[in-house]
Amino acid sequence: LTSSAVEVLASVSRASGVTLRRQIEDQLRHAIRDGTLKRGARLASTRDLARQLGVSRPVVIEAYAQLAAEGYLEIRQGASPRVSRVVGQSREPTPASVSVTSGPHVDFRTRSPDLSAFPRTAWLRSLRNALSSMPNEELDYGEAHGTDALRRALAEYLGRVRGLVAEPDRIVIVSGFAQGRALVCRALAKAGVKRVAIEDPCQTALPGAVRRAGLTVVPIPVDSDGIRVDVLERSDAQAVFVTPAHQFPTGAVMSGERRAGVLAWLRDRKAIALEDDYDAEFRYDRAPVGALQALEPGRIVYGGTASKTLAPALRLGWLVVPPALLKTVAAAQRQSDWGVARIEQHAFADFLIRGELDRHLRRQRGVYRARRDTLLAALAKHLPEATVFGISAGLHACVVLPETDDILAIQAEAARRGVAVAAQNENRVRFKTPPTLLLGYANIGEASIRVGIKELAAAVRATRTRRRAALT
Ligand SMILES: Cc1ncc(COP(=O)(O)O)c(C=O)c1O
């Protein structure tokens, strides 16, 4: 069946004004939708299709990845790409009773970076360099807090890119921020902390992670300047977890005044902060604001991750820990799992030292800015009544709808139309939030963003119409 894709893609034209990738995507999407390419059909490999169409392989890789992200294709390592076994096809009659489409075609729920852009070749080179240069003893367990090579490379990177104060021996390598946060919670509990202030709303997993360490969660509301320091001051918390560069999920950038307020609170209370700097490398309209940690390195644990710059699958993150907590955090790491995969740590060190991360970020910033601008233009056109927040940084935007909108009904209607969206009420701890949709845009092509927002707006309007009809 490998010829089907080629038969379907009889023509790509360099003169059409439409990119080659887009032409391939559009034709395949069409062929899958109308049933020319059947469910489960195997497609040509990216190499074969590229050769047969006379285009470069990355063009085909990107087209396939986009179609996979939209749910049309299944791509598995080492296997030929196939048409999704659950995709809806117009040549097959759908039973009238089934009103749900076969899974979202545009999924705004993901807040991951563009996974099709993972720098596979550069990463392979770093892995090869790591394996060929690692002495045998480096294949042993080693120190749980991470390899010297990576901690040195990260100290340089974080100082240069995030303005951090980061001696290599204060860095603990963790398997993603999620593990780092758990270690910090355990170390805080050990140091006698009982109550931890967290931003409300926040990442859904955060309150549970804090409670699992035996700590009490103190939710502090957030506004467009970040955490409400006045409420923090009135609380009895002994530590605070913040996302200053790009509050998750509201997208607020912590103002200078609030940053000063948090620092004053830390000093007054002799408290500790955990700074979650998850997507700070992506700032579109001005230079990134430096990390808060640089202003009070003795009281702030800094947490970073490769999940947004490269891919969550790496499970690589890092903590920069104040001296007073270093021993307990490193001990927690040792007790938890004896450390993070060391071959990957060496590969990442090589990747950083050779400037590959800088190169990748330069490229991706442009891609994400274009996707963000496409999202904003589509929202302005189709949902002009919405207010959009959090767009200056990161990989997602918040769309605040009028108070009268029923967010759950909108989510359900959008899903029925093939568009998956997350809602901010899923992230609340105590305080009510206005009806707000969270739209991750980094892993979706511009054409799909346009289609998705148009469909989402239609879902919003259909939901309102139904609600009005029910009220009369
Ligand atoms: C607020 C926040 N912090 C950190 C992360 C990254 O976590 P990890 O490094 O464990 O992948 C995420 C991922 O979605 C997040 O939403």
PDBQT file of the ligand as one rigid body, heavy atoms in Angstrom, charges set to zero:
ROOT
HETATM    1  C1  LIG A 501       3.728  24.998  35.517  1.00  0.00    +0.000 C 
HETATM    2  C2  LIG A 501       4.612  23.922  34.991  1.00  0.00    +0.000 A 
HETATM    3  N1  LIG A 501       5.819  23.760  35.512  1.00  0.00    +0.000 NA
HETATM    4  C3  LIG A 501       6.670  22.805  35.060  1.00  0.00    +0.000 A 
HETATM    5  C4  LIG A 501       6.306  21.959  34.042  1.00  0.00    +0.000 A 
HETATM    6  C5  LIG A 501       7.294  20.930  33.544  1.00  0.00    +0.000 C 
HETATM    7  O1  LIG A 501       7.324  19.796  34.294  1.00  0.00    +0.000 OA
HETATM    8  P1  LIG A 501       8.362  18.638  33.928  1.00  0.00    +0.000 P 
HETATM    9  O2  LIG A 501       9.719  19.259  33.877  1.00  0.00    +0.000 OA
HETATM   10  O3  LIG A 501       8.243  17.654  35.032  1.00  0.00    +0.000 OA
HETATM   11  O4  LIG A 501       7.974  18.065  32.613  1.00  0.00    +0.000 OA
HETATM   12  C6  LIG A 501       5.048  22.062  33.483  1.00  0.00    +0.000 A 
HETATM   13  C7  LIG A 501       4.650  21.131  32.413  1.00  0.00    +0.000 C 
HETATM   14  O5  LIG A 501       3.606  21.155  31.855  1.00  0.00    +0.000 OA
HETATM   15  C8  LIG A 501       4.178  23.070  33.960  1.00  0.00    +0.000 A 
HETATM   16  O6  LIG A 501       2.960  23.239  33.430  1.00  0.00    +0.000 OA
ENDROOT
TORSDOF 0
